[in-house]
Amino acid sequence: MKLTSNSYFKKVLIISLYGVIGLLVLLTIIGLWGLKPLLSKRIQYAVLTATNNLYYLDFKNLQYDFTTGEAKLSGVTCRADSTLYNQLRSKKQMPDNIYQAQIKEIHLKGVKPWKIIFSSKLNLESISIKEPIIQINHQKQVYNSFKTVTPFYVILSKFIKSFSVEKVSLDNINFTYIDRSKPEIPRTSKVEHLFVELSDLQIDSVSHNDKSRFYYMKECIFKLEKLEILTEDSLNKFKISELLFSTKSRLLSIQHLEFDPLFKPIAYGNKTHGDDRIKIICQDIKLDSIDLLKLFEEKKIYASNLFINQGKINVFTDTRIFKVPPKAKYRPFPHEAFRKWQLKFMIDTIKLSHFKITYSEYNPETRLVGNVIFAQTNGKVFNFTNDSIPLLKNPLCLVFLQGKLMDKAKVNINFNFNVAASKGDFSCNGKVINMAIANVNQVTEALVMAKAQQGFISYFAFEMKGNKFGLTGSTTMLYQDLNVMIYKFPPKKGIFKKRKLLSFIANTFVIKESNPIRKKPARIATINYRRLPNKPFFYTLWKGLLEGIKGSVI
């Protein structure tokens, strides 16, 4: 019986359809049962070959769907061969970094095996890496400094001509970096809940020289949420609500950074034997024009500008005498401590806006705290660096601040820190205009048991220079109608009892009512303060100023 052309066409179509389906089923079976061990061996072989047999890659399961081009690897581990590692050490061939990784799952989209086979190109749509646990052990080897680094595409070319992926995402990274530069004292840094996204990754001979790319990618974005790091001494905690960094824009943004002491002021003083307790809160931070090579290759932060908007700085000084001596004969000044930080900086300009800075001093005799407040503070810092080479060119860090003293009078304060100086050299000057002396009564009551009943400062200026041994300088304070009240020491239950006779004698015979007096020239007081070795920077600065103020009114 002859078939009509129509029925014949249907039969051919059905047979062809079943053939295609059968072929797809067959290829899927091959993908699931034949391609899996082949891919597994090729992946493991590639890792061994690319790392000179140093690293092993293993995974519990590999799933591949030929129809969708998706592949999943689960239970992935990567580790170094300890035997070969020790051999490389003895031969002085050990790399600076040794890696370990555990990954819950790797999801690849756009896998096309036939393209790999026939064109030796691997082009993927995306790679998603879930919950990787990564550890890097770093130990700088001098001999590696003289080696020529082999470009990654040269290593990759042993297996394929090129590799590209539109998007790579690493979700919820647990990252540990161990610096073993000093083997006896390894330094460990940990970061959790880190998210990284790579865009337009292209590895071939052309992209290697593409200056618009960074490590073969167009952009890498880092996002970190709710970071908390305990300081080495376990006395303070460093917190960040959110951090965002882009290699394309070279911009780092931080929302709500906080340096938070874990103990209240008096307890903190007990544990540190009188160190300044410093609390810092910054709401909005932006660091731009970051040098990527310095950051990723040398682990240094080089940038053009740092903008910090809306912040608070509270410095609490405990003036009690502690029986246990400090760690060093002289407590280091801030710029001395900054010079010794492990993390090196070079920031051209720091701009501060809308800050409130409070210096608090505890008087153990009165058991009161005096607070000097600098409100509505704005400022700039120039040449903020602790790296050796920039310091050779320019060791001076300049600080210029403007605000309102006690939130009342305009104040300008400038610092000049010689960060490279072995003795902690610095200089500073400042100016206050038009302030009622009574505005600082809270400070004088707590620290010297006296307050101004009347008096007005029209002009106050100071200049000081110093080092870890002390301060020298001068103050000029122009004021009128000063009259003080002295209180009985110590106050009882917070109640100040007036010493009227002593106050009368002081106002009549000791304290000068004005400066200048009548037509006489204005008095200029000198400062020559010898530092107490165990007292910190802000205490030393404050005592030098008080010596100048005392010399102006007595």
LOTORTOR-922203 format. One record per residue (C-alpha): residue number from 1; residue in one letter; chain; x, y, z. Coordinates in steps of 0.05 Angstrom, whole numbers. Example, Ala and Ser with C-alpha at 12.3 -4.5 7.8 and 13.67 -1.06 7.14 Angstrom:
2
k:r:c:px:py:pz
1:A:A:246:-90:156;
2:S:A:273:-21:143;
END
This chain:
554
k:r:c:px:py:pz
1:M:A:0:0:0;
2:K:A:27:67:-21;
3:L:A:31:124:28;
4:T:A:4:192:9;
5:S:A:53:249:8;
6:N:A:19:279:69;
7:S:A:22:216:110;
8:Y:A:93:204:88;
9:F:A:113:274:110;
10:K:A:80:262:178;
11:K:A:117:197:186;
12:V:A:184:229:169;
13:L:A:169:287:216;
14:I:A:150:239:273;
15:I:A:212:197:261;
16:S:A:256:258:258;
17:L:A:224:286:322;
18:Y:A:234:221:358;
19:G:A:305:219:331;
20:V:A:320:288:358;
21:I:A:288:272:425;
22:G:A:326:206:427;
23:L:A:391:242:411;
24:L:A:378:293:465;
25:V:A:362:238:514;
26:L:A:425:201:493;
27:L:A:467:264:500;
28:T:A:436:279:568;
29:I:A:452:208:590;
30:I:A:523:218:565;
31:G:A:525:285:601;
32:L:A:501:255:665;
33:W:A:540:189:664;
34:G:A:597:198:615;
35:L:A:613:272:618;
36:K:A:613:277:694;
37:P:A:675:234:706;
38:L:A:708:264:645;
39:L:A:696:335:671;
40:S:A:716:315:741;
41:K:A:783:288:718;
42:R:A:795:347:672;
43:I:A:779:398:727;
44:Q:A:823:363:778;
45:Y:A:879:354:727;
46:A:A:875:427:707;
47:V:A:882:451:779;
48:L:A:941:405:792;
49:T:A:976:426:728;
50:A:A:962:501:737;
51:T:A:990:500:808;
52:N:A:1050:455:794;
53:N:A:1017:398:833;
54:L:A:1013:442:896;
55:Y:A:936:442:902;
56:Y:A:884:387:902;
57:L:A:812:401:883;
58:D:A:757:354:904;
59:F:A:681:356:904;
60:K:A:626:310:928;
61:N:A:579:317:869;
62:L:A:576:344:798;
63:Q:A:509:354:763;
64:Y:A:504:374:690;
65:D:A:443:388:649;
66:F:A:459:387:574;
67:T:A:392:418:555;
68:T:A:400:481:597;
69:G:A:476:485:598;
70:E:A:477:488:674;
71:A:A:526:453:719;
72:K:A:531:448:795;
73:L:A:589:427:838;
74:S:A:575:415:911;
75:G:A:620:401:971;
76:V:A:681:432:938;
77:T:A:747:433:974;
78:C:A:815:459:953;
79:R:A:877:446:995;
80:A:A:953:448:988;
81:D:A:996:385:988;
82:S:A:1034:391:1054;
83:T:A:1090:346:1030;
84:L:A:1103:387:967;
85:Y:A:1094:451:1008;
86:N:A:1152:431:1054;
87:Q:A:1194:412:994;
88:L:A:1183:480:962;
89:R:A:1202:513:1027;
90:S:A:1269:476:1030;
91:K:A:1282:492:956;
92:K:A:1264:566:966;
93:Q:A:1208:560:916;
94:M:A:1149:569:963;
95:P:A:1097:621:941;
96:D:A:1080:680:986;
97:N:A:1008:657:995;
98:I:A:979:588:1010;
99:Y:A:904:580:1000;
100:Q:A:851:535:1029;
101:A:A:778:536:1009;
102:Q:A:713:501:1024;
103:I:A:652:517:981;
104:K:A:581:494:992;
105:E:A:561:499:919;
106:I:A:585:527:852;
107:H:A:531:539:800;
108:L:A:551:551:727;
109:K:A:505:575:672;
110:G:A:518:574:597;
111:V:A:564:513:597;
112:K:A:573:490:525;
113:P:A:619:429:522;
114:W:A:620:425:446;
115:K:A:646:496:441;
116:I:A:701:478:489;
117:I:A:718:416:448;
118:F:A:716:447:379;
119:S:A:740:519:392;
120:S:A:777:512:458;
121:K:A:737:570:487;
122:L:A:698:571:551;
123:N:A:645:626:552;
124:L:A:596:626:610;
125:E:A:536:668:627;
126:S:A:547:666:703;
127:I:A:582:632:760;
128:S:A:550:632:829;
129:I:A:592:611:888;
130:K:A:554:599:953;
131:E:A:582:605:1023;
132:P:A:657:598:1009;
133:I:A:704:591:1068;
134:I:A:771:618:1046;
135:Q:A:836:621:1085;
136:I:A:901:653:1061;
137:N:A:967:642:1097;
138:H:A:1015:697:1077;
139:Q:A:1089:696:1089;
140:K:A:1131:742:1045;
141:Q:A:1190:705:1014;
142:V:A:1248:750:993;
143:Y:A:1267:707:934;
144:N:A:1198:716:902;
145:S:A:1212:791:894;
146:F:A:1262:774:839;
147:K:A:1217:726:801;
148:T:A:1177:744:739;
149:V:A:1103:730:751;
150:T:A:1072:687:697;
151:P:A:1008:719:670;
152:F:A:946:678:686;
153:Y:A:925:673:614;
154:V:A:991:638:598;
155:I:A:974:585:650;
156:L:A:903:580:624;
157:S:A:926:573:551;
158:K:A:951:503:567;
159:F:A:878:482:569;
160:I:A:836:531:530;
161:K:A:847:592:485;
162:S:A:802:639:525;
163:F:A:755:642:583;
164:S:A:699:692:595;
165:V:A:640:700:641;
166:E:A:589:756:644;
167:K:A:579:755:719;
168:V:A:611:720:779;
169:S:A:580:725:847;
170:L:A:608:700:913;
171:D:A:555:700:967;
172:N:A:567:701:1042;
173:I:A:643:693:1043;
174:N:A:678:674:1107;
175:F:A:749:700:1096;
176:T:A:810:691:1141;
177:Y:A:878:723:1127;
178:I:A:937:701:1169;
179:D:A:1000:743:1163;
180:R:A:1060:701:1182;
181:S:A:1113:753:1166;
182:K:A:1133:745:1239;
183:P:A:1123:669:1249;
184:E:A:1126:675:1324;
185:I:A:1069:726:1325;
186:P:A:1021:711:1268;
187:R:A:968:764:1257;
188:T:A:898:740:1239;
189:S:A:844:781:1206;
190:K:A:774:753:1195;
191:V:A:716:778:1154;
192:E:A:648:745:1151;
193:H:A:585:758:1109;
194:L:A:625:787:1051;
195:F:A:592:791:982;
196:V:A:633:799:918;
197:E:A:609:809:847;
198:L:A:654:808:785;
199:S:A:630:836:718;
200:D:A:654:819:648;
201:L:A:712:773:665;
202:Q:A:754:760:603;
203:I:A:819:720:605;
204:D:A:859:717:541;
205:S:A:922:748:510;
206:V:A:885:812:491;
207:S:A:850:826:557;
208:H:A:917:818:593;
209:N:A:939:885:564;
210:D:A:871:919:569;
211:K:A:882:979:616;
212:S:A:807:987:626;
213:R:A:807:921:663;
214:F:A:831:904:732;
215:Y:A:857:832:738;
216:Y:A:819:815:673;
217:M:A:752:842:697;
218:K:A:714:906:682;
219:E:A:690:915:753;
220:C:A:693:881:821;
221:I:A:644:902:875;
222:F:A:654:884:948;
223:K:A:597:890:998;
224:L:A:603:877:1072;
225:E:A:548:883:1124;
226:K:A:552:886:1200;
227:L:A:627:878:1210;
228:E:A:652:873:1281;
229:I:A:725:864:1299;
230:L:A:754:860:1369;
231:T:A:820:896:1378;
232:E:A:881:855:1398;
233:D:A:878:879:1470;
234:S:A:803:860:1475;
235:L:A:788:930:1502;
236:N:A:753:960:1441;
237:K:A:708:937:1384;
238:F:A:711:962:1313;
239:K:A:642:962:1279;
240:I:A:616:977:1209;
241:S:A:543:975:1188;
242:E:A:557:972:1113;
243:L:A:618:975:1068;
244:L:A:616:981:992;
245:F:A:676:983:946;
246:S:A:681:985:870;
247:T:A:746:974:831;
248:K:A:716:1011:771;
249:S:A:700:1076:808;
250:R:A:757:1064:858;
251:L:A:709:1088:912;
252:L:A:700:1060:981;
253:S:A:636:1078:1019;
254:I:A:623:1063:1093;
255:Q:A:559:1074:1131;
256:H:A:564:1081:1207;
257:L:A:634:1065:1229;
258:E:A:645:1060:1303;
259:F:A:705:1050:1348;
260:D:A:673:1030:1413;
261:P:A:709:1018:1480;
262:L:A:680:958:1516;
263:F:A:687:986:1586;
264:K:A:661:1049:1620;
265:P:A:712:1105:1632;
266:I:A:736:1088:1702;
267:A:A:739:1013:1688;
268:Y:A:777:1027:1623;
269:G:A:828:1068:1662;
270:N:A:837:1010:1711;
271:K:A:850:960:1656;
272:T:A:897:1005:1615;
273:H:A:931:1041:1674;
274:G:A:909:1109:1649;
275:D:A:907:1104:1573;
276:D:A:860:1153:1538;
277:R:A:792:1122:1526;
278:I:A:772:1142:1455;
279:K:A:704:1131:1425;
280:I:A:692:1148:1351;
281:I:A:628:1148:1311;
282:C:A:627:1167:1237;
283:Q:A:561:1164:1199;
284:D:A:584:1172:1126;
285:I:A:654:1158:1098;
286:K:A:678:1161:1026;
287:L:A:748:1145:1003;
288:D:A:761:1160:930;
289:S:A:815:1151:877;
290:I:A:843:1089:912;
291:D:A:907:1060:884;
292:L:A:886:989:867;
293:L:A:956:961:857;
294:K:A:978:987:925;
295:L:A:915:959:957;
296:F:A:916:889:927;
297:E:A:990:877:918;
298:E:A:1022:914:976;
299:K:A:963:915:1025;
300:K:A:969:991:1032;
301:I:A:915:1044:1028;
302:Y:A:935:1099:981;
303:A:A:881:1149:960;
304:S:A:869:1221:941;
305:N:A:811:1242:986;
306:L:A:775:1218:1047;
307:F:A:709:1251:1064;
308:I:A:679:1240:1133;
309:N:A:611:1270:1147;
310:Q:A:574:1273:1214;
311:G:A:616:1244:1270;
312:K:A:632:1245:1344;
313:I:A:699:1237:1378;
314:N:A:701:1230:1454;
315:V:A:768:1229:1489;
316:F:A:767:1212:1563;
317:T:A:830:1223:1604;
318:D:A:837:1190:1672;
319:T:A:886:1231:1715;
320:R:A:891:1181:1772;
321:I:A:960:1156:1791;
322:F:A:967:1083:1775;
323:K:A:1015:1037:1812;
324:V:A:1029:993:1752;
325:P:A:1076:1029:1703;
326:P:A:1056:1036:1630;
327:K:A:1085:991:1576;
328:A:A:1135:1045:1554;
329:K:A:1171:1098:1593;
330:Y:A:1135:1152:1553;
331:R:A:1065:1139:1528;
332:P:A:1066:1148:1453;
333:F:A:1032:1208:1423;
334:P:A:978:1195:1370;
335:H:A:1024:1208:1311;
336:E:A:1078:1163:1342;
337:A:A:1028:1106:1349;
338:F:A:1002:1119:1278;
339:R:A:1072:1111:1250;
340:K:A:1077:1041:1280;
341:W:A:1010:1015:1252;
342:Q:A:1017:952:1211;
343:L:A:969:979:1159;
344:K:A:1002:1034:1119;
345:F:A:965:1095:1093;
346:M:A:978:1152:1044;
347:I:A:918:1198:1037;
348:D:A:929:1266:1007;
349:T:A:869:1302:1038;
350:I:A:819:1285:1092;
351:K:A:757:1329:1098;
352:L:A:716:1329:1162;
353:S:A:647:1360:1168;
354:H:A:594:1366:1223;
355:F:A:635:1336:1279;
356:K:A:628:1342:1354;
357:I:A:693:1332:1392;
358:T:A:693:1325:1467;
359:Y:A:754:1323:1513;
360:S:A:735:1297:1582;
361:E:A:781:1296:1642;
362:Y:A:768:1259:1707;
363:N:A:792:1293:1771;
364:P:A:800:1239:1825;
365:E:A:802:1292:1880;
366:T:A:734:1321:1863;
367:R:A:709:1256:1830;
368:L:A:681:1300:1776;
369:V:A:690:1302:1700;
370:G:A:704:1367:1662;
371:N:A:682:1367:1589;
372:V:A:712:1413:1537;
373:I:A:667:1412:1476;
374:F:A:684:1431:1404;
375:A:A:617:1431:1368;
376:Q:A:600:1442:1294;
377:T:A:672:1424:1277;
378:N:A:697:1422:1205;
379:G:A:768:1411:1183;
380:K:A:821:1385:1136;
381:V:A:880:1339:1144;
382:F:A:937:1339:1094;
383:N:A:990:1286:1080;
384:F:A:961:1232:1125;
385:T:A:1014:1178:1118;
386:N:A:1053:1129:1159;
387:D:A:1089:1095:1101;
388:S:A:1165:1101:1100;
389:I:A:1176:1126:1029;
390:P:A:1125:1184:1031;
391:L:A:1151:1203:1100;
392:L:A:1221:1212:1071;
393:K:A:1192:1262:1022;
394:N:A:1147:1298:1071;
395:P:A:1142:1277:1145;
396:L:A:1092:1331:1164;
397:C:A:1018:1318:1174;
398:L:A:978:1383:1177;
399:V:A:910:1389:1213;
400:F:A:864:1450:1208;
401:L:A:800:1451:1250;
402:Q:A:745:1503:1257;
403:G:A:686:1498:1304;
404:K:A:652:1528:1365;
405:L:A:682:1521:1434;
406:M:A:629:1498:1483;
407:D:A:581:1507:1424;
408:K:A:587:1583:1437;
409:A:A:650:1617:1410;
410:K:A:687:1609:1345;
411:V:A:751:1570:1351;
412:N:A:807:1552:1303;
413:I:A:860:1500:1320;
414:N:A:918:1478:1276;
415:F:A:967:1421:1287;
416:N:A:1032:1404:1253;
417:F:A:1054:1332:1268;
418:N:A:1123:1307:1248;
419:V:A:1105:1234:1240;
420:A:A:1176:1212:1226;
421:A:A:1207:1247:1286;
422:S:A:1238:1200:1337;
423:K:A:1217:1245:1395;
424:G:A:1145:1257:1373;
425:D:A:1156:1329:1352;
426:F:A:1094:1371:1338;
427:S:A:1069:1443:1341;
428:C:A:1000:1474:1347;
429:N:A:965:1541:1350;
430:G:A:895:1564:1360;
431:K:A:848:1623:1369;
432:V:A:782:1636:1405;
433:I:A:741:1700:1394;
434:N:A:686:1731:1438;
435:M:A:665:1684:1493;
436:A:A:635:1693:1562;
437:I:A:683:1660:1612;
438:A:A:624:1629:1648;
439:N:A:615:1582:1588;
440:V:A:673:1540:1615;
441:N:A:648:1538:1687;
442:Q:A:630:1464:1683;
443:V:A:703:1450:1666;
444:T:A:734:1495:1720;
445:E:A:687:1471:1774;
446:A:A:706:1398:1762;
447:L:A:781:1408:1753;
448:V:A:800:1468:1797;
449:M:A:739:1479:1843;
450:A:A:726:1550:1818;
451:K:A:680:1586:1769;
452:A:A:675:1654:1736;
453:Q:A:619:1698:1763;
454:Q:A:632:1747:1708;
455:G:A:683:1761:1654;
456:F:A:688:1763:1578;
457:I:A:744:1740:1531;
458:S:A:749:1782:1468;
459:Y:A:811:1746:1442;
460:F:A:851:1684:1461;
461:A:A:909:1656:1421;
462:F:A:963:1605:1435;
463:E:A:1024:1576:1402;
464:M:A:1059:1514:1427;
465:K:A:1112:1466:1403;
466:G:A:1132:1403:1438;
467:N:A:1154:1331:1438;
468:K:A:1148:1272:1485;
469:F:A:1187:1310:1538;
470:G:A:1144:1372:1544;
471:L:A:1116:1437:1515;
472:T:A:1139:1508:1505;
473:G:A:1101:1567:1477;
474:S:A:1059:1627:1494;
475:T:A:987:1651:1503;
476:T:A:953:1718:1494;
477:M:A:886:1725:1528;
478:L:A:850:1792:1524;
479:Y:A:792:1796:1573;
480:Q:A:756:1842:1620;
481:D:A:716:1843:1685;
482:L:A:740:1775:1710;
483:N:A:712:1755:1777;
484:V:A:716:1684:1805;
485:M:A:685:1644:1861;
486:I:A:727:1590:1895;
487:Y:A:693:1530:1927;
488:K:A:711:1489:1987;
489:F:A:746:1424:1972;
490:P:A:721:1371:1964;
491:P:A:647:1380:1947;
492:K:A:599:1341:1990;
493:K:A:547:1300:1954;
494:G:A:556:1343:1892;
495:I:A:542:1408:1930;
496:F:A:594:1464:1923;
497:K:A:605:1506:1985;
498:K:A:630:1577:1971;
499:R:A:694:1603:2002;
500:K:A:676:1677:2001;
501:L:A:736:1704:2039;
502:L:A:786:1666:1997;
503:S:A:749:1688:1934;
504:F:A:752:1761:1956;
505:I:A:827:1756:1969;
506:A:A:839:1722:1902;
507:N:A:798:1773:1863;
508:T:A:830:1832:1900;
509:F:A:903:1813:1905;
510:V:A:918:1754:1860;
511:I:A:875:1753:1797;
512:K:A:882:1810:1748;
513:E:A:813:1837:1729;
514:S:A:830:1851:1656;
515:N:A:883:1845:1603;
516:P:A:906:1895:1583;
517:I:A:899:1938:1645;
518:R:A:883:2010:1627;
519:K:A:937:2035:1578;
520:K:A:989:1983:1594;
521:P:A:1010:1933:1539;
522:A:A:975:1866:1538;
523:R:A:1007:1812:1578;
524:I:A:1035:1751:1541;
525:A:A:1043:1689:1583;
526:T:A:1097:1637:1570;
527:I:A:1088:1562:1571;
528:N:A:1143:1516:1595;
529:Y:A:1110:1451:1615;
530:R:A:1149:1388:1631;
531:R:A:1109:1327:1612;
532:L:A:1093:1272:1660;
533:P:A:1120:1211:1622;
534:N:A:1059:1166:1637;
535:K:A:1007:1217:1616;
536:P:A:977:1216:1546;
537:F:A:977:1269:1491;
538:F:A:912:1306:1505;
539:Y:A:926:1311:1580;
540:T:A:995:1341:1563;
541:L:A:964:1391:1514;
542:W:A:911:1412:1564;
543:K:A:960:1423:1620;
544:G:A:1004:1465:1575;
545:L:A:944:1509:1558;
546:L:A:924:1515:1631;
547:E:A:994:1539:1648;
548:G:A:988:1594:1596;
549:I:A:918:1614:1620;
550:K:A:942:1616:1692;
551:G:A:1000:1660:1671;
552:S:A:951:1707:1636;
553:V:A:906:1720:1696;
554:I:A:955:1719:1755;
END
